[in-house]
Every structure is written in structure tokens, then in C-alpha cells.
Amino acid sequence: MTSKLLLIFAALYSKLVAGVDFYVATDGSDSNAGTSAGAAFQTLPKAQQAVRQVTKGMTENITVHVGPGIYTLSTPLKFSADDSGQGGFTVAWVGQNALISGGRKVTGWTAGSNGVYSASVPSGVKSRNLYINGQASNYARRKINRKDFSYTSTSMKWTSGSYDWLTSTAGIADAEVRFINSFADRYAPIKAAANRELVMEQNTWFNQNWGYDTISKPNADFGVWVQNALALLTEGGQFYLDSGAGKVYYKPLSGEKIESVDAYLGILETLVVLGGSYDNPVHDISFEGLSFAHTTWLQPNSIGYIDQQTGGNICENKTYDTSNFESTRPNWCQMPSAIQISAAKNIFFSGGNYTQLGAGGIGIGNDANAHITGVGLGATNVAVRDGYFSQVMGNSITAGGIRADAHHPSDNRMINSRLEISGNIFRNVSSLFSSTVPILATYIQNSLISHNDIYIAPYSGICIGYGWGSNDAGGSSEYVNRGLYKYQPQYTTPTVMQNNRIEGNLIHAYGLSHTDLGAIYTLSKSPSTYITQNYAFDSNVGFGVYTDEGSNSYIIQNNILLSSGSWYARNGVNTANNTITGNFGKSGPSMSGNTIVSDISKVSADAKKAADRAGVLPERRGNRPVSNPK
């Protein structure tokens, strides 16, 4: 056969295979061809393997049809350049009531004492998350009063005999204490208990007690709990996992029948990873109508959760320069997400549910420490549209990083640009780490956050920016005084943050568990960033728009901000040069070009139209999230 004929046959074969659709079904078999619904694969990794065989010859889009049911992963599904669409075509993973799970279904409950049930799981299995009927269970816990304790460099002590039960509580040495503060939500592991003293694990305890809004000096106190010991399991909706014994314990809520509960233990920390390299990014992949659930996050087991704000945390078990807390700031980590996207372009998620996720939901171009590929940032033309987020424990969506390469990249390919978060519903999120938010966007540019509906959020609704102005050109006098620039440069060039648009979002029932927050909260300079036509209401403590430290060069116009808190607030240095006009507020400062009104009926006709169109657009409001398959 001549080489010319070989080329012709190769081209014909390429066209044939590139146009083939693949199918996955829970009752399929990985020994099938996977090219028809009647001969579907059974697992997603097998379908991924089949796609990889044909992407190089693509002349049409490739579609993987994922049928109804639950697809449980034993390891994260990792996509690289080898899984990418080629020649301008896309590989589409399309779900029909299909759920990708990182959990283990728990069955076979046995009644014990005091209304507590137990079920067997594999010995050694680790998890911090039990989901019952789609909701996160509380840890076995008991509330204490912060003011009844004194705090030392190594421990917390009490003098009242009413707390002596702490010493005699079985398992207290493996338990932890949770502290909910103004803008921080902190978890500290216990090492031992004796002589009216809880001795705490180091260096976690030291790191919990310096800086701002700390355990011993909170800006506000919203409660303290001792948790994660079986002996503390007394209330309905609580659970405890005895990993060594292979037992999970749960006490049903009032009226909840144990024989009919749908229970999952989160096992994996990550479900789907789209990560390439800057030379060879992952690209041209879409996910449509797929749902994701049942993850956990184990870091708090070892070093606690040393929260700083919106998922940023001290993650290394050391104390840095103990003379100055600012030594930690350049080294904070981001909370990881169940879906991770970095070194990527042309990646699209549409529809589907994102629920019962033990840390973050979707992370787009976060720092390298938040990506299991070890490569962070570098997300371009990535969109998350029309999804439903509920019972996500951390930030539902985190876009951008917080370390140096995020704001002053050493390689321009690290820049996060042209990101879109639109048309999503966020309901009852940030369910475990309450100082996280539905949407956090840090150092990004040319991006859009529009027409999202946020309902029931413990902290802010949408946060844009990071760094408190410390990384902007010229730095911040506040951080000169604090001594930050001993540990990082005082930059002379701007950050990459600019040209973003936060538009038409509906934010209500926010600020339910914290203070120092806003429906829309900003940090640092972001030239030509518009905050416009957003509608916020139903918060007693939250501001409407809150320009915190370094917020500069924003255009804040035509918003309807009708919560009981002030419609606008600013804080700190370098918060000038913002254009603020055409806004309606219920209470707060009288500013030229803005109007104070008593309720929505008093705003202008154009503002009423904007309020009506805020959140998911009217033409899409009939679309309801599909229930997770059982």
C-alpha cells in the first residue's frame, strides 16, 4: 500500500473515530466498546481512557454521555492536556441525573444507648464529614463559654467546677475546640486534659493566638464548642467516626428514621482535577449537567484550621518569626476545592449540583498549595454557569490565588483572566467553615460575576480582592507600620487585578453568623472594576457594599442595598478614588448622587427593573436543580 493511500486511510479513520460518542452507565461494563448506550462503559476512568485514544485525530467534538446514577471514585479523576479537545473542538462530558461521588455509603445501622446508632466502615478510614439526607451532620460537641476560660501560650484553663467534666470526658485528648469569631472560624486540636486545663497541640495553638480576631482576643464571640469525641455525642444530628475501630456513630434528628436515612461518609478530598502545565495546559473540556458530592478535608485533624479570612489559613506547623505575626502573611494557604482547575484554558462547567463537599466547591486558578497537581494559577477563559450549590463546607467558588505569584506573577502565564461565574444558585453554603463565602475572587482580571442568587450565607456574599492593599504599588502605610515588608517586597508595580465586573447578583439572608462583612466585600486596588445593579437585602449586621483596606478605583453604581446594616461602609487606608453613584440604600451615609429609601417600593423605576432581574435571569428561573440520585 502506498504512503499516499495510508495517509488517506489515516485521515478517514481520524474523522470516523473523532466523531464517535462514548457512553457510561452504572449497569455497563468496562469490557464494552462504550460507543453506544447499549454497550456503555461502567466507569468514568474507562471512558477517559477511551477519549484519550482519539483526541489527537479530532475533527469534531467528542461527547461522553454519562447516564443516571452514582459514580463513586476511588481516586480523583485527573484531566491533563492528553484529555483535551484539539483543533478547536471540545471534549464534552454530559450528565443526565448523574452524580460523581467521593464518598462511601453507610448502611446497616445498629441501635445503641441514648438513641445513638452505629454502623461499620473499613477500619482506618478517615473522614471529617458525614452527610445525612443531603445535609452535613454536626460533630459530637458541647458548648462552653469563652469567658469562663483563661488562655496561656500552651493551654486553656478553668477554675469553675462546672467544667470539670472536660477532664473526665473519654477521648478528650483526640478532640478539638472550635471558636467562631468576627471574621474567623478556628479549630484547635487538644493534646491532653488534667488539673482544670486543656493542653493544646503546638504549633497550632501558638498560631491561633497571634494576629487578628484570635481565640483569646476575638473581635466578636459567636460561640465555642468542644467537639469530636464520642462521649460528647448527645444531640440529634451529631456524629462521630472512630477510625481505628471502623465505626461511625450518629444520633438521628427528631422524627428522622434511621432505617430510611441516606448516609454518606466523605472519603476523597478531591473529585475532579483539570491541571496541565504552563507550557502544555489542559484545554477545551466541558462538563454539562453533572453533579458532584461527598468529599472531606483532613487538614484540621492534624494542625487544626488556623483561619485568617475566607479560606486563607496558616497551614505549616511552625511559628515563623515569633516577634511579628506579619511573617505568616506571605505564606498563607488556600483551602482546597473538590474540583480544581489550574494551568487551563477553555474549561466550562454548566448546570449540575455541587453539594456535600467537605472543603471548597470549585477552585479556579488558586495557589499551587490548593491544587493536587502542584501547579496553580494560570486559568484563562473558564466559566461556571447555571449550577446549584448547597452544603458546601468552604467557599463554594474560589477564583484566583493569594500568594506572590497570584498578584505579581513570575510568569505571565500564571495570570487568571476571563473567568465567568454566572447564573448560579447558592443556598445554605459555607456550612462548616462559616467564615467562608459563596464566591471569592482574588487577583483576577477581565472577569465577570453576574446574575448569581445567594441565599443563606453566614458571612459575606461575594468577596473581590485580597491582600488588604499591602501588595499594591507603593504598598500600604498600615503594613509599613506592622512590619510586613521585612518578609516580602513593597511592590512598585500594580497587581494583576483589574477590569472585572460584578453585576446583577441577588444576595439575601447573608451575614448570619459573623460581623465585619458585606453583601459585596472588596479589598485592594482593582482599576475599572464595576460593581453594578446588584440587589442585597435581609441582613441585620452586614453592610451592602463594604470597601475594606486598600479598596481603590472601583466603580460602584446603580446597586439596590436594602439590608438593615449600612448600605455602604469603608475601612482602612487607601480606600479613596472609588466612584460611588446611583445607589439606593435603606440606611447609612448620605452621599451625593445616592439615595436613602425606606423599602424597594421607593426606588426608581430603573432600579426596580434591576432588582427584578437580579439573580438568575427571569427566563431561566423555571429551571430547578435536579435532586441527587439515591
C-alpha positions in Angstrom: 0.0 0.0 0.0 1.5 3.4 -1.0 2.2 6.0 1.6 -0.4 8.2 -0.1 -3.1 5.6 0.5 -2.0 5.2 4.1 -2.4 8.9 4.6 -5.9 8.8 3.1 -7.0 5.9 5.2 -5.5 7.6 8.3 -7.4 10.7 7.6 -10.7 8.8 7.1 -10.1 6.9 10.3 -9.4 10.1 12.2 -12.7 11.5 11.1 -14.6 8.4 12.0 -13.2 8.0 15.5 -13.3 11.7 16.3 -17.0 11.8 15.8 -17.8 8.8 18.0 -19.8 9.5 21.1 -19.0 7.5 24.2 -21.4 6.2 26.8 -21.2 5.4 30.5 -23.8 3.7 32.6 -23.9 2.3 36.1 -25.1 -1.1 34.6 -22.5 -1.0 31.8 -19.2 -2.9 31.6 -15.7 -1.7 31.1 -15.2 -4.6 28.7 -17.8 -3.0 26.4 -16.9 -0.8 23.4 -18.6 2.2 25.0 -19.7 3.6 21.7 -23.5 3.1 22.2 -26.0 3.3 25.0 -26.4 -0.5 24.8 -22.7 -1.1 25.1 -21.8 1.5 27.7 -18.7 1.6 29.9 -19.3 1.3 33.6 -16.7 3.7 35.0 -15.6 7.2 34.2 -11.8 6.3 34.2 -12.5 3.8 31.4 -14.4 6.5 29.4 -11.5 8.9 29.9 -9.1 6.2 28.7 -11.1 5.8 25.5 -11.3 9.5 24.9 -7.5 9.8 25.1 -7.2 7.3 22.3 -9.0 9.6 19.8 -8.3 13.2 20.8 -5.3 13.6 18.6 -7.3 13.0 15.5 -10.3 15.2 16.4 -12.2 16.8 13.6 -15.5 17.1 15.5 -16.5 17.5 19.1 -16.3 14.4 21.3 -19.2 13.7 23.8 -19.1 11.4 26.7 -22.7 10.7 27.8 -22.9 9.8 31.5 -26.2 8.1 32.4 -28.2 8.4 35.5 -26.9 7.1 38.8 -24.0 7.5 41.2 -20.4 7.1 40.0 -18.1 6.5 43.0 -14.4 7.4 42.6 -11.6 5.7 44.4 -9.1 8.3 43.3 -9.7 11.8 41.8 -10.4 12.0 38.1 -7.4 13.9 36.6 -7.5 15.7 33.3 -4.4 16.9 31.5 -3.5 18.1 28.0 -3.9 14.5 26.9 -7.6 14.7 27.7 -8.1 18.0 25.9 -10.0 18.9 22.8 -7.9 19.5 19.8 -8.1 21.6 16.6 -10.6 24.0 18.1 -13.0 21.1 19.1 -14.2 20.3 22.6 -14.5 17.1 24.7 -17.9 17.4 26.4 -18.8 15.3 29.5 -22.6 15.4 29.6 -24.6 14.1 32.5 -28.2 13.1 32.8 -29.0 12.9 36.5 -25.5 11.6 37.1 -23.6 12.2 40.3 -19.8 11.9 40.8 -19.2 10.9 44.4 -16.1 10.7 46.6 -18.0 9.1 49.4 -18.8 5.8 51.0 -22.5 4.9 51.5 -23.2 3.9 55.1 -25.8 1.3 55.8 -26.6 -1.4 58.4 -27.2 0.9 61.4 -27.4 -0.8 64.8 -29.2 0.8 67.8 -27.1 1.6 70.9 -27.7 3.6 74.1 -29.2 7.1 74.4 -30.7 7.0 70.9 -27.2 6.7 69.2 -26.8 4.3 66.3 -23.6 2.9 64.8 -22.6 1.4 61.5 -19.4 -0.4 60.4 -17.0 1.2 58.0 -13.5 -0.1 57.0 -11.0 0.2 59.8 -8.6 3.1 59.3 -10.9 5.1 57.1 -10.6 8.8 57.7 -13.2 11.5 57.3 -14.5 14.6 58.9 -17.8 14.6 57.1 -21.0 12.5 57.4 -23.8 13.6 55.2 -27.4 12.5 56.1 -30.1 13.0 53.6 -28.0 15.6 51.7 -27.1 17.6 54.8 -23.9 17.9 56.8 -24.0 16.4 60.3 -22.6 18.3 63.2 -19.6 16.9 65.1 -20.4 15.4 68.5 -20.0 18.5 70.6 -20.8 20.5 73.7 -20.9 24.3 74.0 -18.7 26.2 76.5 -18.4 29.9 77.4 -15.2 31.5 76.2 -15.2 34.0 79.1 -15.0 31.1 81.6 -11.5 30.2 80.5 -8.1 31.8 80.6 -5.6 31.4 77.8 -1.9 30.7 78.0 0.7 30.1 75.4 0.1 26.3 75.7 -3.4 25.8 77.1 -6.8 27.0 78.2 -7.7 26.8 81.9 -10.8 27.0 84.1 -11.5 27.5 87.7 -15.2 26.6 88.0 -16.1 23.0 88.9 -18.9 23.1 86.4 -16.3 22.4 83.7 -14.5 19.5 85.4 -16.4 17.2 83.0 -13.8 18.2 80.5 -11.1 16.3 82.3 -13.2 13.1 82.6 -14.5 13.1 79.0 -13.3 9.9 77.2 -11.3 10.8 74.1 -10.7 14.4 75.0 -7.1 14.1 74.1 -8.1 13.5 70.5 -10.8 16.1 70.4 -10.7 19.8 69.4 -12.1 23.2 70.2 -14.0 25.3 67.7 -14.1 29.1 68.1 -16.4 31.3 65.9 -15.2 34.9 65.9 -16.0 38.1 64.0 -14.4 37.0 60.7 -12.5 33.9 61.7 -13.7 30.3 62.4 -10.9 28.5 64.2 -10.3 24.8 65.1 -7.7 23.8 67.6 -6.7 20.2 68.5 -6.4 19.1 72.1 -3.3 17.3 73.3 -4.3 16.4 76.9 -6.6 17.4 79.8 -5.7 17.5 83.5 -5.8 19.8 86.5 -8.5 22.0 85.1 -6.5 22.6 81.9 -6.8 21.7 78.3 -3.3 21.4 76.9 -3.4 22.2 73.2 -1.3 20.9 70.3 1.5 23.0 69.1 2.4 24.9 66.9 -1.3 25.2 66.1 -2.2 26.7 69.4 0.5 29.4 69.2 -0.6 30.3 65.7 -4.2 30.5 66.8 -3.4 33.2 69.3 -1.5 35.9 67.4 -2.6 38.1 64.7 -6.2 39.3 64.5 -9.6 38.1 65.7 -7.8 35.4 67.7 -9.0 32.8 70.1 -8.1 34.8 73.2 -8.9 38.2 71.8 -11.8 37.9 69.3 -13.3 40.9 67.6 -16.7 39.2 68.3 -17.7 36.0 70.0 -20.3 33.7 68.3 -19.6 30.6 70.3 -17.1 28.0 71.4 -17.6 24.2 71.3 -15.5 21.2 72.4 -16.1 18.6 69.7 -15.1 15.4 68.0 -15.3 12.9 70.9 -17.8 10.0 71.1 -18.6 10.9 74.7 -19.9 14.3 73.5 -22.5 12.7 71.2 -25.8 13.6 72.9 -27.8 15.7 70.5 -29.7 14.8 67.3 -27.8 15.5 64.0 -24.4 14.8 65.6 -21.9 12.1 64.5 -18.5 10.7 65.5 -16.2 8.5 63.5 -14.0 6.0 65.3 -11.5 5.4 62.6 -9.4 2.8 64.4 -12.5 0.7 65.3 -14.2 1.1 62.0 -17.4 2.5 63.4 -19.4 5.6 62.7 -21.9 6.8 65.2 -24.9 9.0 64.6 -27.9 10.3 66.6 -30.9 11.0 64.4 -32.8 14.2 64.5 -36.2 14.3 66.0 -38.6 12.4 63.6 -35.7 11.1 61.5 -35.9 7.3 60.9 -32.5 5.6 60.8 -33.7 2.8 58.5 -34.5 5.3 55.8 -31.6 7.8 56.0 -29.4 8.3 53.0 -25.9 8.4 54.6 -22.5 9.0 53.0 -19.1 9.4 54.6 -16.9 11.8 52.6 -13.7 9.9 51.8 -11.9 11.7 48.9 -10.8 15.3 49.3 -10.8 16.0 45.6 -13.1 14.7 42.8 -12.1 16.3 39.5 -8.8 17.9 38.6 -8.1 19.8 35.4 -4.5 20.7 35.6 -1.7 21.0 33.0 1.5 23.0 32.9 2.1 26.5 31.6 3.8 25.0 28.5 1.0 22.5 28.0 -2.2 23.5 29.6 -5.4 21.4 29.8 -7.9 22.9 27.5 -11.2 22.7 25.6 -13.2 20.4 28.0 -16.7 21.0 29.2 -18.9 19.4 31.9 -22.6 19.7 31.4 -25.3 18.7 33.9 -23.0 16.6 36.1 -23.4 16.7 39.8 -20.6 16.3 42.5 -20.8 15.3 46.1 -19.4 13.6 49.2 -15.9 14.9 49.9 -14.0 15.7 53.1 -10.9 17.7 54.2 -8.5 16.2 56.7 -6.0 19.0 57.4 -7.9 20.1 60.6 -7.3 16.6 62.0 -3.5 17.3 62.2 -2.9 21.0 62.5 -6.3 22.4 63.1 -7.7 25.2 61.0 -5.9 28.5 61.6 -8.3 30.7 59.8 -7.4 34.2 58.6 -10.3 35.0 56.3 -12.4 33.4 53.5 -10.4 30.1 53.5 -6.9 31.6 53.8 -5.1 29.8 56.6 -1.8 29.2 58.3 -1.0 25.7 57.0 2.5 25.0 58.1 3.3 23.5 61.5 5.8 26.2 62.5 5.7 29.6 64.1 7.7 31.7 61.6 9.2 34.9 63.2 7.6 34.8 66.6 8.3 38.5 67.0 5.8 39.5 64.3 2.6 37.9 63.0 3.2 39.6 59.6 5.8 36.9 59.0 3.0 34.5 58.3 1.0 36.6 55.8 3.0 35.8 52.6 2.8 32.1 53.4 -0.9 31.6 53.9 -2.5 28.6 52.1 -5.9 28.4 50.5 -8.5 25.8 51.4 -8.6 23.3 48.6 -11.7 22.5 46.5 -13.3 19.3 45.3 -13.0 20.5 41.7 -9.6 22.1 40.9 -8.8 24.0 37.7 -5.3 25.4 37.0 -2.9 25.8 34.1 -6.0 25.6 32.0 -7.9 27.4 29.3 -11.4 27.0 27.7 -12.9 25.0 30.5 -16.6 25.1 31.1 -19.0 23.8 33.8 -22.7 24.3 33.2 -25.7 23.0 35.3 -25.5 20.3 37.8 -25.4 20.3 41.6 -22.4 20.9 43.9 -23.4 19.6 47.3 -22.0 17.9 50.4 -18.4 19.0 49.8 -16.1 19.0 52.8 -13.9 22.0 51.9 -14.3 24.2 48.8 -16.5 23.5 45.9 -14.7 24.7 42.7 -11.2 26.2 42.8 -10.2 28.2 39.7 -6.5 29.2 39.4 -5.8 29.0 43.1 -2.3 28.9 44.5 -0.2 25.7 43.9 -0.8 24.6 47.5 -4.5 24.3 46.8 -4.0 22.0 43.7 -3.0 18.4 43.9 -1.1 18.8 40.6 1.3 21.1 42.4 0.7 23.7 39.6 -1.5 26.6 40.5 -2.9 29.7 38.8 -2.9 30.1 35.0 -6.7 29.8 34.4 -8.0 31.5 31.2 -11.4 31.5 29.8 -13.0 29.3 32.4 -16.7 29.5 33.2 -19.1 28.1 35.8 -22.7 28.7 34.8 -26.1 27.7 36.0 -25.0 25.4 38.8 -26.7 24.8 42.2 -24.5 24.9 45.3 -25.7 23.8 48.7 -24.0 22.3 51.7 -20.5 23.2 50.5 -18.4 23.5 53.7 -16.0 26.2 52.5 -16.0 28.7 49.7 -18.4 27.4 47.0 -16.2 29.0 44.3 -12.7 30.4 44.8 -11.2 32.2 41.8 -7.6 33.3 42.0 -4.7 32.9 44.5 -3.4 34.9 47.4 0.4 34.3 47.3 3.0 36.4 45.5 2.7 34.7 42.1 -1.0 35.4 42.1 -0.7 39.2 42.4 2.8 39.7 40.9 3.3 36.6 38.7 6.9 35.5 37.9 5.5 34.1 34.6 2.7 36.0 32.8 1.1 32.6 32.0 0.1 32.4 35.7 -2.4 35.3 35.3 -6.0 34.3 35.9 -8.1 36.0 33.2 -11.5 35.9 31.5 -13.3 33.9 34.2 -17.0 33.8 34.4 -19.3 32.9 37.3 -22.9 33.4 36.3 -26.4 32.2 36.7 -25.6 30.0 39.7 -27.7 29.4 42.8 -26.0 29.3 46.2 -28.3 28.2 49.0 -27.2 27.4 52.6 -23.5 27.2 51.9 -20.3 27.7 53.9 -22.0 25.1 56.2 -19.0 24.1 58.3 -16.3 26.7 57.9 -18.6 29.7 58.4 -16.2 32.4 57.6 -16.0 31.3 54.0 -18.2 32.7 51.3 -20.3 31.7 48.2 -17.9 33.5 45.8 -14.4 34.6 46.5 -12.4 36.2 43.6 -9.0 37.4 44.4 -6.3 38.5 41.9 -8.2 38.1 38.6 -8.7 40.3 35.6 -11.2 40.8 32.7 -13.7 38.6 34.5 -17.5 38.5 35.1 -19.5 37.6 38.2 -23.1 38.0 37.2 -26.7 37.1 38.0 -26.0 34.7 40.8 -28.6 34.1 43.5 -27.1 33.9 47.0 -29.4 32.9 49.9 -28.5 31.9 53.4 -24.8 32.7 53.9 -23.1 33.1 57.3 -20.6 35.7 56.2 -20.3 37.9 53.1 -21.9 37.1 49.8 -19.3 38.0 47.2 -15.7 38.9 48.0 -13.5 40.5 45.4 -9.8 41.2 46.0 -7.3 40.2 48.7 -4.2 41.5 50.4 -5.7 44.5 52.3 -3.8 46.8 49.9 -0.4 45.5 51.1 0.6 44.2 47.7 -0.5 47.3 45.6 2.0 49.6 44.0 3.7 51.6 46.8 2.4 49.3 49.5 0.3 50.4 52.5 1.3 52.7 55.3 -0.6 50.4 57.6 1.6 47.4 56.7 4.7 49.5 56.9 3.8 50.1 60.5 3.1 46.5 61.1 6.4 45.4 59.6 5.2 43.3 56.8 7.8 44.4 54.3 10.5 42.7 56.3 9.1 39.5 54.9 8.0 40.4 51.4 8.7 43.2 48.8 7.0 46.5 49.0 5.9 46.4 45.3 6.3 49.3 43.0 4.1 47.8 40.2 0.4 47.2 40.3 -1.2 43.8 40.9 -2.9 42.0 38.1 -6.3 42.7 39.5 -8.4 44.9 37.1 -11.3 45.2 34.7 -13.7 42.9 36.5 -17.5 43.2 36.6 -19.8 42.2 39.5 -23.2 42.7 38.1 -26.9 41.8 38.7 -26.4 39.5 41.6 -29.1 38.8 44.2 -27.8 38.5 47.8 -30.2 37.9 50.7 -30.1 36.3 54.1 -26.4 36.9 54.5 -24.2 37.7 57.5 -26.0 35.2 59.7 -23.0 34.1 61.8 -20.3 36.8 61.7 -19.6 40.5 61.6 -17.3 42.8 59.6 -18.8 41.8 56.3 -20.8 42.9 53.3 -23.1 41.6 50.6 -20.2 42.6 48.4 -16.9 43.0 50.1 -13.8 44.4 48.4 -10.0 44.5 49.2 -7.2 46.2 47.4 -6.9 48.2 44.2 -8.8 47.0 41.1 -9.0 49.6 38.3 -12.0 49.6 36.1 -13.8 47.1 38.2 -17.6 47.7 38.1 -20.0 46.7 40.9 -23.4 47.5 39.4 -27.1 46.6 39.5 -26.8 44.1 42.4 -29.7 43.7 44.8 -29.0 42.9 48.5 -31.4 42.7 51.4 -32.2 40.8 54.6 -29.1 41.2 56.8 -29.1 42.8 60.2 -25.3 43.1 60.6 -23.9 43.1 57.1 -23.1 46.2 55.0 -24.3 46.5 51.4 -21.0 47.2 49.7 -18.0 47.2 52.1 -14.8 48.7 50.7 -12.2 47.4 53.2 -8.5 48.1 53.3 -6.8 49.2 50.1 -10.1 49.2 48.1 -9.4 51.7 45.3 -10.5 52.5 41.8 -13.9 50.6 41.9 -17.0 51.9 40.1 -19.9 51.2 42.5 -23.1 52.3 40.8 -26.8 51.6 40.5 -27.0 49.0 43.3 -30.0 48.4 45.5 -28.7 47.8 49.0 -31.6 47.4 51.4 -30.3 45.4 54.4 -30.6 46.9 57.9 -26.9 47.4 58.0 -25.4 50.5 56.3 -25.7 50.4 52.6 -22.1 51.4 52.2 -19.0 51.3 54.5 -15.3 51.7 54.1 -12.4 50.9 56.4 -8.7 51.5 56.4 -6.2 53.3 54.3 -6.1 53.7 50.5 -9.8 53.4 50.1 -10.2 56.6 48.0 -10.7 57.1 44.3 -13.8 55.0 44.1 -16.8 56.2 42.1 -20.0 55.7 44.1 -23.2 56.9 42.5 -26.8 56.0 41.7 -27.1 53.6 44.6 -30.2 53.1 46.8 -29.7 52.3 50.5 -32.0 51.7 53.4 -29.7 53.1 56.0 -26.3 54.5 56.2 -24.3 57.6 54.9 -25.9 60.3 52.8 -23.6 60.7 49.8 -24.2 62.9 46.9 -25.7 61.0 43.9 -27.0 58.2 46.1 -30.5 57.9 47.7 -31.7 56.6 51.1 -35.1 54.9 50.8 -37.4 53.0 53.3 -38.0 50.0 51.1 -38.0 48.7 47.5 -41.2 50.5 46.6 -39.4 53.8 46.9 -36.5 53.2 44.4 -36.6 54.5 40.8 -38.3 52.6 38.0 -34.9 51.6 36.6 -33.7 50.3 40.0 -36.9 48.2 40.3 -36.1 46.7 36.9 -32.6 45.9 38.0 -33.9 44.4 41.3 -36.4 42.2 39.3 -33.6 41.0 37.1 -31.0 40.4 39.8 -30.0 36.8 40.4 -30.8 34.1 38.0 -32.4 35.8 34.9 -36.2 35.6 34.7 -36.1 33.4 31.6 -34.1 30.7 33.5 -36.0 30.8 36.8 -38.2 27.8 35.8 -35.1 25.6 35.8 -34.9 23.9 39.2 -31.9 21.8 40.4 -32.3 18.1 39.8 -32.3 16.0 43.0 -29.2 13.9 43.6 -29.9 10.3 42.6 -30.2 7.9 45.5 
